[in-house]
Amino acid sequence: MIGHTESLDGGFPDAVTHAQTVFRAVMDAMAQPGTLGVVEVPVAPPAPLGIAAGALLLTLCDHDTPVWMTTALSKSALPGWIGFHTGAALTNTKADAKFAFVEADAPFPSLAQFALGTQEYPDRSTTLVIEVASLEGGKPLQLTGPGIRDTATIAPRRLPETFLRQWADNRALFPRGVDVVLTAGRRFIALPRTTMIREMEV
């Protein structure tokens, strides 16, 4: 009964208006990589998924968007929550996923295993929503690329160790490749595949 209640509770109180608000914030973040987006609408996804990740899920996923998630998330109340609030189907095959969700400190999957799109249809790729411990206080990373004036700096804490190497490989596939959104609490940072990321000297 608890699981059933968790599946029903915690969605947007005003589904249309709140989804539109979050969607605009996501589009702004994608257009300006490295800027902090904030989820300002009420949402309470089942643990261990965080607030921003849950808001993105409700906003971006529907019955036409297969979703992949980590083992821990799949064993939580999240699958029922997704089914009730979005109608999105779950997939165990990373390459079939339109969106993928990874909670903080989870084993990090290989980006290359997800849908990378094609030269003709680069948009047929996966967007990964990856939670981190915090979007501040980690190693400083410098961002350059489209949508960034000169440079931007981010410092996510406990970013998966293999992420930067994998990201360089992903960017080399352009126009193919995955896009990523880092989340922590109510905040998020978008990293479209065009963004170059390098470690800065501390």
ROZANU-26170 format. One line per 2 residues: number of its first residue (from 1); for each residue x, z, y of N, C-alpha, C. Coordinates in nm, 4 decimals. Layout:
// ROZANU-26170
NUM) X/Z/Y/X/Z/Y/X/Z/Y ~ ...
//
This chain:
// ROZANU-26170
1) 0.0832/0.0000/-0.1201/0.0000/0.0000/0.0000/0.0865/0.0000/0.1249 ~ 0.2010/0.0717/0.1192/0.2919/0.0741/0.2334/0.3436/-0.0659/0.2615
3) 0.3861/-0.1358/0.1556/0.4370/-0.2708/0.1732/0.3328/-0.3624/0.2318 ~ 0.2076/-0.3466/0.1885/0.0994/-0.4299/0.2407/0.0803/-0.4045/0.3895
5) 0.0838/-0.2772/0.4302/0.0682/-0.2433/0.5712/0.1819/-0.3008/0.6533 ~ 0.3061/-0.2906/0.6015/0.4207/-0.3449/0.6730/0.4067/-0.4949/0.6926
7) 0.3452/-0.5622/0.5959/0.3287/-0.7065/0.6058/0.2309/-0.7455/0.7153 ~ 0.1362/-0.6565/0.7454/0.0337/-0.6881/0.8441/0.0730/-0.6448/0.9848
9) 0.1461/-0.5358/0.9955/0.1783/-0.4782/1.1256/0.3025/-0.5433/1.1873 ~ 0.3161/-0.5236/1.3178/0.4415/-0.5567/1.3850/0.4537/-0.6969/1.4382
11) 0.3471/-0.7787/1.4269/0.3525/-0.9124/1.4845/0.3262/-0.9082/1.6340 ~ 0.3288/-1.0254/1.6986/0.2978/-1.0314/1.8413/0.1519/-0.9913/1.8657
13) 0.1257/-0.8959/1.9548/-0.0131/-0.8621/1.9876/-0.0907/-0.9814/2.0456 ~ -0.0217/-1.0634/2.1261/-0.0816/-1.1853/2.1799/0.0037/-1.3013/2.1295
15) -0.0311/-1.3540/2.0127/0.0569/-1.4465/1.9416/0.0975/-1.5680/2.0250 ~ 0.0021/-1.6305/2.0909/0.0332/-1.7538/2.1650/0.1204/-1.7252/2.2871
17) 0.0774/-1.6326/2.3702/0.1516/-1.6028/2.4930/0.2905/-1.5480/2.4635 ~ 0.3002/-1.4566/2.3688/0.4294/-1.3956/2.3381/0.5247/-1.4954/2.2737
19) 0.4727/-1.5822/2.1879/0.5582/-1.6857/2.1273/0.6098/-1.7823/2.2340 ~ 0.5244/-1.8171/2.3285/0.5675/-1.9060/2.4368/0.6763/-1.8409/2.5214
21) 0.6618/-1.7115/2.5461/0.7617/-1.6391/2.6253/0.8972/-1.6386/2.5549 ~ 0.8959/-1.6080/2.4261/1.0213/-1.6050/2.3497/1.0800/-1.7452/2.3375
23) 0.9952/-1.8449/2.3167/1.0432/-1.9824/2.3031/1.1173/-2.0265/2.4300 ~ 1.0616/-1.9955/2.5456/1.1288/-2.0309/2.6710/1.2647/-1.9620/2.6808
25) 1.2704/-1.8360/2.6387/1.3972/-1.7629/2.6431/1.5004/-1.8247/2.5484 ~ 1.4555/-1.8678/2.4316/1.5462/-1.9313/2.3354/1.5971/-2.0644/2.3892
27) 1.5092/-2.1443/2.4469/1.5505/-2.2726/2.5021/1.6498/-2.2542/2.6160 ~ 1.6265/-2.1541/2.7006/1.7208/-2.1249/2.8087/1.8563/-2.0850/2.7523
29) 1.8556/-2.0039/2.6465/1.9810/-1.9584/2.5854/2.0557/-2.0745/2.5203 ~ 1.9827/-2.1653/2.4566/2.0460/-2.2818/2.3952/2.1068/-2.3738/2.5008
31) 2.0400/-2.3838/2.6148/2.0885/-2.4699/2.7228/2.2092/-2.4097/2.7942 ~ 2.2254/-2.2775/2.7828/2.3363/-2.2082/2.8496/2.4055/-2.1153/2.7490
33) 2.4828/-2.1730/2.6566/2.5467/-2.0914/2.5524/2.6283/-1.9770/2.6127 ~ 2.6192/-1.8619/2.5494/2.6938/-1.7452/2.5955/2.6155/-1.6527/2.6846
35) 2.5008/-1.6987/2.7376/2.4192/-1.6109/2.8200/2.3326/-1.5218/2.7315 ~ 2.3046/-1.4037/2.7801/2.2249/-1.3083/2.7030/2.0763/-1.3354/2.7217
37) 2.0055/-1.3565/2.6111/1.8607/-1.3618/2.6142/1.8049/-1.2270/2.5728 ~ 1.6874/-1.1949/2.6220/1.6256/-1.0660/2.5915/1.4818/-1.0874/2.5455
39) 1.4454/-1.0211/2.4367/1.3064/-1.0239/2.3894/1.2325/-0.9114/2.4613 ~ 1.1404/-0.9487/2.5487/1.0707/-0.8497/2.6301/0.9270/-0.8286/2.5853
41) 0.8885/-0.8929/2.4746/0.7517/-0.8765/2.4245/0.7531/-0.7782/2.3083 ~ 0.6395/-0.7141/2.2769/0.6351/-0.6188/2.1670/0.6385/-0.6893/2.0315
43) 0.7271/-0.6445/1.9442/0.7350/-0.6957/1.8078/0.8102/-0.5935/1.7242 ~ 0.7698/-0.5754/1.5996/0.8324/-0.4754/1.5129/0.8411/-0.5299/1.3707
45) 0.9434/-0.6105/1.3411/0.9583/-0.6649/1.2066/0.9977/-0.5567/1.1072 ~ 0.9727/-0.5802/0.9795/1.0136/-0.4814/0.8789/1.1660/-0.4677/0.8735
47) 1.2131/-0.3459/0.8540/1.3564/-0.3230/0.8336/1.3999/-0.3952/0.7053 ~ 1.5249/-0.4432/0.7022/1.6322/-0.4227/0.7996/1.6441/-0.5302/0.9070
49) 1.5425/-0.6135/0.9263/1.5517/-0.7159/1.0305/1.5317/-0.6528/1.1675 ~ 1.6108/-0.6967/1.2657/1.6032/-0.6420/1.4000/1.4953/-0.7074/1.4846
51) 1.4745/-0.6527/1.6031/1.3661/-0.6963/1.6904/1.3828/-0.8408/1.7358 ~ 1.4992/-0.8759/1.7889/1.5186/-1.0121/1.8382/1.5062/-1.1128/1.7248
53) 1.5658/-1.0827/1.6106/1.5565/-1.1734/1.4961/1.4121/-1.1916/1.4523 ~ 1.3357/-1.0820/1.4526/1.1949/-1.0895/1.4156/1.1143/-1.1720/1.5136
55) 1.1443/-1.1574/1.6426/1.0743/-1.2348/1.7446/1.1055/-1.3832/1.7309 ~ 1.2308/-1.4155/1.7027/1.2677/-1.5559/1.6823/1.1974/-1.6125/1.5603
57) 1.1887/-1.5321/1.4570/1.1210/-1.5765/1.3352/0.9747/-1.6108/1.3638 ~ 0.9048/-1.5215/1.4319/0.7637/-1.5455/1.4625/0.7455/-1.6667/1.5535
59) 0.8418/-1.6896/1.6396/0.8309/-1.7977/1.7375/0.8637/-1.9345/1.6778 ~ 0.9665/-1.9400/1.5945/1.0197/-2.0683/1.5498/0.9688/-2.1141/1.4137
61) 0.9199/-2.0222/1.3328/0.8846/-2.0568/1.1947/0.7341/-2.0762/1.1777 ~ 0.6980/-2.1768/1.0981/0.5581/-2.1999/1.0630/0.5517/-2.2619/0.9240
63) 0.4352/-2.3124/0.8854/0.4181/-2.3607/0.7488/0.5016/-2.4845/0.7182 ~ 0.5603/-2.5471/0.8223/0.6444/-2.6648/0.8012/0.7938/-2.6329/0.8046
65) 0.8295/-2.5052/0.8120/0.9710/-2.4688/0.8260/1.0137/-2.3745/0.7131 ~ 1.0739/-2.4284/0.6075/1.1232/-2.3422/0.4994/1.2272/-2.2429/0.5518
67) 1.2190/-2.1200/0.5030/1.3054/-2.0115/0.5496/1.3892/-1.9586/0.4347 ~ 1.5193/-1.9418/0.4594/1.6092/-1.8754/0.3645/1.6482/-1.7412/0.4226
69) 1.6619/-1.6403/0.3359/1.7077/-1.5097/0.3821/1.7987/-1.4465/0.2771 ~ 1.8720/-1.3470/0.3178/1.9639/-1.2784/0.2273/1.8863/-1.2017/0.1207
71) 1.9580/-1.1578/0.0196/1.8956/-1.0822/-0.0888/1.8286/-0.9554/-0.0385 ~ 1.8969/-0.8830/0.0500/1.8395/-0.7583/0.1021/1.7101/-0.7841/0.1770
73) 1.7065/-0.8882/0.2573/1.5840/-0.9205/0.3308/1.4730/-0.9648/0.2361 ~ 1.5086/-1.0387/0.1330/1.4066/-1.0874/0.0396/1.3461/-0.9746/-0.0428
75) 1.4181/-0.8629/-0.0545/1.3677/-0.7484/-0.1302/1.2940/-0.6476/-0.0410 ~ 1.2902/-0.6772/0.0888/1.2202/-0.5880/0.1814/1.0750/-0.6352/0.1960
77) 1.0052/-0.5790/0.2940/0.8671/-0.6223/0.3215/0.8624/-0.7528/0.4007 ~ 0.9809/-0.8086/0.4334/0.9856/-0.9258/0.5199/0.9150/-1.0491/0.4623
79) 0.9315/-1.0829/0.3341/0.8610/-1.2023/0.2843/0.7101/-1.1970/0.3068 ~ 0.6480/-1.0828/0.2833/0.5053/-1.0691/0.3069/0.4708/-1.0799/0.4546
81) 0.5576/-1.0248/0.5385/0.5386/-1.0303/0.6845/0.5444/-1.1743/0.7325 ~ 0.6430/-1.2491/0.6829/0.6565/-1.3905/0.7194/0.5330/-1.4689/0.6754
83) 0.4911/-1.4455/0.5501/0.3757/-1.5172/0.4975/0.2498/-1.4906/0.5786 ~ 0.2282/-1.3646/0.6148/0.1069/-1.3279/0.6869/0.1064/-1.3817/0.8298
85) 0.2213/-1.3693/0.8988/0.2241/-1.4007/1.0414/0.2583/-1.5463/1.0723 ~ 0.3267/-1.6159/0.9809/0.3720/-1.7527/1.0131/0.3289/-1.8568/0.9102
87) 0.3040/-1.8155/0.7873/0.2726/-1.9116/0.6823/0.3926/-1.9895/0.6334 ~ 0.5127/-1.9541/0.6794/0.6331/-2.0269/0.6383/0.6646/-1.9993/0.4915
89) 0.7103/-2.1021/0.4233/0.7498/-2.0886/0.2833/0.8950/-2.0438/0.2750 ~ 0.9247/-1.9631/0.1734/1.0618/-1.9192/0.1512/1.1302/-2.0130/0.0535
91) 1.2598/-2.0310/0.0722/1.3371/-2.1126/-0.0204/1.4626/-2.0377/-0.0618 ~ 1.5033/-2.0546/-0.1865/1.6287/-1.9964/-0.2343/1.7447/-2.0928/-0.2168
93) 1.7143/-2.2157/-0.1748/1.8164/-2.3195/-0.1596/1.8540/-2.3332/-0.0124 ~ 1.9765/-2.2983/0.0203/2.0186/-2.2974/0.1608/2.0013/-2.4340/0.2263
95) 2.0303/-2.5401/0.1533/2.0249/-2.6743/0.2106/1.8822/-2.7192/0.2425 ~ 1.7825/-2.6483/0.1888/1.6429/-2.6822/0.2175/1.5874/-2.6054/0.3366
97) 1.6636/-2.5088/0.3874/1.6113/-2.4191/0.4911/1.6183/-2.4818/0.6292 ~ 1.5111/-2.4662/0.7045/1.5117/-2.5038/0.8458/1.5661/-2.3880/0.9293
99) 1.5348/-2.2659/0.8842/1.5870/-2.1459/0.9487/1.6394/-2.0510/0.8420 ~ 1.7449/-1.9751/0.8764/1.8025/-1.8783/0.7840/1.8280/-1.7486/0.8594
101) 1.8104/-1.6359/0.7893/1.8227/-1.5050/0.8537/1.9197/-1.4175/0.7757 ~ 2.0145/-1.3597/0.8482/2.1179/-1.2748/0.7893/2.1212/-1.1446/0.8680
103) 2.0982/-1.0327/0.8000/2.0978/-0.9049/0.8708/2.2413/-0.8567/0.8964 ~ 2.2556/-0.7584/0.9830/2.3869/-0.7069/1.0205/2.4620/-0.6551/0.8982
105) 2.5899/-0.6891/0.8909/2.6823/-0.6431/0.7866/2.6493/-0.6970/0.6480 ~ 2.5634/-0.7978/0.6387/2.5349/-0.8602/0.5089/2.6495/-0.9526/0.4714
107) 2.6699/-0.9792/0.3413/2.7682/-1.0805/0.3014/2.7361/-1.2121/0.3714 ~ 2.8373/-1.2727/0.4309/2.8130/-1.3894/0.5149/2.8179/-1.5175/0.4325
109) 2.7107/-1.5963/0.4335/2.7093/-1.7203/0.3560/2.7924/-1.8289/0.4230 ~ 2.8329/-1.9274/0.3475/2.9071/-2.0405/0.4016/2.8142/-2.1281/0.4845
111) 2.8537/-2.1590/0.6066/2.7715/-2.2447/0.6916/2.7527/-2.3828/0.6302 ~ 2.8547/-2.4286/0.5579/2.8508/-2.5633/0.5011/2.7470/-2.5779/0.3906
113) 2.6955/-2.4657/0.3392/2.5949/-2.4721/0.2328/2.4544/-2.5006/0.2864 ~ 2.4373/-2.4894/0.4173/2.3052/-2.5119/0.4765/2.2876/-2.6591/0.5126
115) 2.1662/-2.6954/0.5504/2.1393/-2.8339/0.5903/2.2184/-2.8663/0.7161 ~ 2.2949/-2.9743/0.7112/2.3819/-3.0115/0.8222/2.3291/-3.1313/0.9001
117) 2.2127/-3.1849/0.8596/2.1593/-3.3028/0.9235/2.2352/-3.4274/0.8789 ~ 2.1965/-3.5401/0.9339/2.2643/-3.6667/0.9051/2.3046/-3.7310/1.0366
119) 2.3855/-3.8358/1.0294/2.4240/-3.9060/1.1518/2.3013/-3.9603/1.2233 ~ 2.2038/-4.0092/1.1452/2.0829/-4.0659/1.2040/1.9860/-3.9569/1.2500
121) 1.9804/-3.8458/1.1764/1.8861/-3.7375/1.2077/1.9608/-3.6034/1.2098 ~ 2.0440/-3.5829/1.3126/2.1209/-3.4578/1.3181/2.0349/-3.3335/1.3352
123) 1.9096/-3.3520/1.3778/1.8213/-3.2365/1.3972/1.7678/-3.1830/1.2650 ~ 1.7889/-3.2553/1.1563/1.7433/-3.2076/1.0258/1.8470/-3.1110/0.9678
125) 1.8689/-3.0060/1.0395/1.9718/-2.9084/1.0027/1.9137/-2.7681/1.0115 ~ 1.9903/-2.6721/0.9634/1.9468/-2.5318/0.9640/1.9921/-2.4620/1.0915
127) 1.9057/-2.3785/1.1442/1.9450/-2.2848/1.2490/1.9566/-2.1470/1.1857 ~ 2.0739/-2.0859/1.1980/2.0975/-1.9537/1.1406/2.0813/-1.8458/1.2467
129) 2.0056/-1.7436/1.2143/1.9908/-1.6260/1.2997/2.0696/-1.5143/1.2330 ~ 2.1796/-1.4750/1.2968/2.2734/-1.3803/1.2375/2.2762/-1.2532/1.3219
131) 2.2414/-1.1419/1.2611/2.2478/-1.0145/1.3326/2.3891/-0.9576/1.3286 ~ 2.4296/-0.8979/1.4384/2.5576/-0.8281/1.4457/2.5313/-0.6861/1.4947
133) 2.6341/-0.6018/1.4853/2.6163/-0.4618/1.5248/2.5819/-0.4489/1.6719 ~ 2.6442/-0.5330/1.7546/2.6213/-0.5309/1.8986/2.6711/-0.6624/1.9556
135) 2.6188/-0.7024/2.0685/2.6687/-0.8222/2.1353/2.7778/-0.7890/2.2362 ~ 2.8197/-0.6634/2.2378/2.9274/-0.6186/2.3256/3.0228/-0.5301/2.2475
137) 3.1447/-0.5187/2.2970/3.2395/-0.4248/2.2395/3.3271/-0.4787/2.1292 ~ 3.3103/-0.6061/2.0931/3.3943/-0.6662/1.9909/3.5105/-0.7425/2.0523
139) 3.5786/-0.8232/1.9709/3.6877/-0.9054/2.0214/3.6317/-1.0095/2.1185 ~ 3.6952/-1.0234/2.2346/3.6446/-1.1223/2.3305/3.6667/-1.2641/2.2807
141) 3.5629/-1.3455/2.2931/3.5678/-1.4850/2.2515/3.5347/-1.5721/2.3712 ~ 3.6099/-1.6789/2.3872/3.5865/-1.7707/2.4977/3.5069/-1.8913/2.4490
143) 3.4024/-1.9251/2.5240/3.3181/-2.0390/2.4909/3.3386/-2.1498/2.5930 ~ 3.3450/-2.2730/2.5449/3.3459/-2.3900/2.6314/3.2556/-2.4954/2.5687
145) 3.2119/-2.5900/2.6510/3.1285/-2.6973/2.5981/3.0085/-2.7234/2.6860 ~ 2.9202/-2.8127/2.6430/2.8015/-2.8479/2.7209/2.7165/-2.7255/2.7551
147) 2.6683/-2.7208/2.8798/2.5848/-2.6100/2.9248/2.6633/-2.4914/2.9777 ~ 2.7967/-2.4991/2.9689/2.8819/-2.3884/3.0153/2.9658/-2.4372/3.1327
149) 2.9534/-2.3727/3.2445/3.0358/-2.4072/3.3603/3.1720/-2.3408/3.3442 ~ 3.2738/-2.4204/3.3283/3.4097/-2.3718/3.3002/3.4126/-2.3007/3.1648
151) 3.4019/-2.1677/3.1646/3.4043/-2.0932/3.0381/3.3025/-1.9799/3.0431 ~ 3.2672/-1.9302/2.9253/3.1851/-1.8098/2.9129/3.2552/-1.7179/2.8135
153) 3.2319/-1.5900/2.8250/3.2947/-1.4928/2.7348/3.1891/-1.4077/2.6677 ~ 3.2004/-1.3932/2.5367/3.1140/-1.3033/2.4608/3.2030/-1.2116/2.3780
155) 3.1492/-1.1006/2.3307/3.2287/-1.0063/2.2514/3.1415/-0.9381/2.1468 ~ 3.0830/-1.0158/2.0553/2.9982/-0.9548/1.9520/3.0794/-0.8638/1.8606
157) 3.0212/-0.7522/1.8237/3.0905/-0.6555/1.7383/3.0510/-0.6763/1.5923 ~ 3.1509/-0.6711/1.5076/3.1378/-0.6909/1.3629/3.0823/-0.8291/1.3277
159) 3.1309/-0.9297/1.4003/3.1036/-1.0672/1.3621/3.1746/-1.0929/1.2295 ~ 3.1115/-1.1617/1.1347/3.1764/-1.1859/1.0056/3.3164/-1.2452/1.0227
161) 3.4110/-1.1968/0.9425/3.5517/-1.2354/0.9591/3.5740/-1.3856/0.9479 ~ 3.4974/-1.4519/0.8636/3.5188/-1.5950/0.8417/3.4466/-1.6823/0.9438
163) 3.3748/-1.6200/1.0368/3.2868/-1.6992/1.1223/3.3621/-1.8010/1.2070 ~ 3.4699/-1.7617/1.2723/3.5385/-1.8531/1.3637/3.5946/-1.9746/1.2909
165) 3.6541/-1.9532/1.1748/3.7058/-2.0660/1.0982/3.5925/-2.1582/1.0564 ~ 3.4843/-2.0989/1.0065/3.3704/-2.1806/0.9662/3.3092/-2.2539/1.0850
167) 3.3074/-2.1886/1.2004/3.2485/-2.2512/1.3177/3.3304/-2.3732/1.3611 ~ 3.4618/-2.3632/1.3536/3.5468/-2.4778/1.3886/3.5182/-2.5958/1.2961
169) 3.5027/-2.5668/1.1670/3.4696/-2.6732/1.0713/3.3324/-2.7318/1.1020 ~ 3.2388/-2.6468/1.1380/3.1029/-2.6912/1.1692/3.1025/-2.7809/1.2929
171) 3.1753/-2.7415/1.3944/3.1778/-2.8186/1.5191/3.2401/-2.9559/1.4971 ~ 3.3341/-2.9644/1.4034/3.4005/-3.0917/1.3754/3.3056/-3.1949/1.3147
173) 3.1891/-3.1491/1.2655/3.0925/-3.2396/1.2031/3.0020/-3.3095/1.3044 ~ 3.0108/-3.2711/1.4321/2.9181/-3.3212/1.5336/2.9033/-3.4735/1.5252
175) 2.7785/-3.5270/1.5331/2.6536/-3.4615/1.5747/2.5850/-3.3794/1.4660 ~ 2.6399/-3.3809/1.3445/2.5840/-3.2972/1.2393/2.6289/-3.1529/1.2597
177) 2.5748/-3.0631/1.1774/2.6154/-2.9230/1.1847/2.4987/-2.8302/1.2094 ~ 2.5213/-2.7022/1.1862/2.4186/-2.6007/1.2086/2.4301/-2.5444/1.3496
179) 2.3219/-2.4853/1.3978/2.3223/-2.4066/1.5205/2.3049/-2.2599/1.4817 ~ 2.3542/-2.1699/1.5659/2.3507/-2.0271/1.5349/2.2953/-1.9492/1.6534
181) 2.2201/-1.8451/1.6220/2.1789/-1.7478/1.7238/2.2250/-1.6102/1.6750 ~ 2.3060/-1.5438/1.7554/2.3485/-1.4071/1.7253/2.2498/-1.3106/1.7886
183) 2.2081/-1.2087/1.7133/2.1125/-1.1121/1.7661/2.1624/-0.9694/1.7454 ~ 2.1164/-0.8816/1.8314/2.1412/-0.7376/1.8175/2.0344/-0.6659/1.8980
185) 1.9555/-0.5843/1.8329/1.8467/-0.5175/1.9036/1.7503/-0.6187/1.9618 ~ 1.7228/-0.6067/2.0910/1.6319/-0.6997/2.1592/1.7047/-0.8196/2.2212
187) 1.8351/-0.8272/2.2044/1.9113/-0.9300/2.2759/1.9649/-1.0363/2.1804 ~ 1.9942/-1.1532/2.2367/2.0471/-1.2614/2.1541/2.1330/-1.3555/2.2379
189) 2.2213/-1.4279/2.1684/2.3079/-1.5290/2.2283/2.2982/-1.6535/2.1418 ~ 2.2726/-1.7679/2.2022/2.2632/-1.8924/2.1277/2.3979/-1.9641/2.1268
191) 2.4322/-2.0199/2.0111/2.5547/-2.0973/1.9943/2.5203/-2.2327/1.9327 ~ 2.4848/-2.3317/2.0151/2.4614/-2.4643/1.9605/2.5905/-2.5240/1.9046
193) 2.5765/-2.6191/1.8150/2.6926/-2.6749/1.7429/2.7957/-2.7384/1.8347 ~ 2.7586/-2.7692/1.9590/2.8520/-2.8317/2.0533/2.9488/-2.7323/2.1157
195) 2.9259/-2.6032/2.0945/3.0059/-2.5009/2.1622/3.1376/-2.4765/2.0907 ~ 3.2462/-2.4778/2.1664/3.3774/-2.4448/2.1128/3.4034/-2.2963/2.1349
197) 3.4504/-2.2278/2.0310/3.4751/-2.0832/2.0379/3.6204/-2.0553/2.0011 ~ 3.6889/-1.9781/2.0834/3.8241/-1.9379/2.0464/3.8467/-1.7926/2.0847
199) 3.9350/-1.7263/2.0092/3.9683/-1.5872/2.0384/4.0508/-1.5809/2.1653 ~ 4.0294/-1.4787/2.2449/4.1064/-1.4565/2.3657/4.2103/-1.3480/2.3421
201) 4.3157/-1.3537/2.4170/4.4161/-1.2484/2.4105/4.3591/-1.1213/2.4698 ~ 4.3745/-1.0107/2.3987/4.3220/-0.8829/2.4480/4.4184/-0.8225/2.5482
//
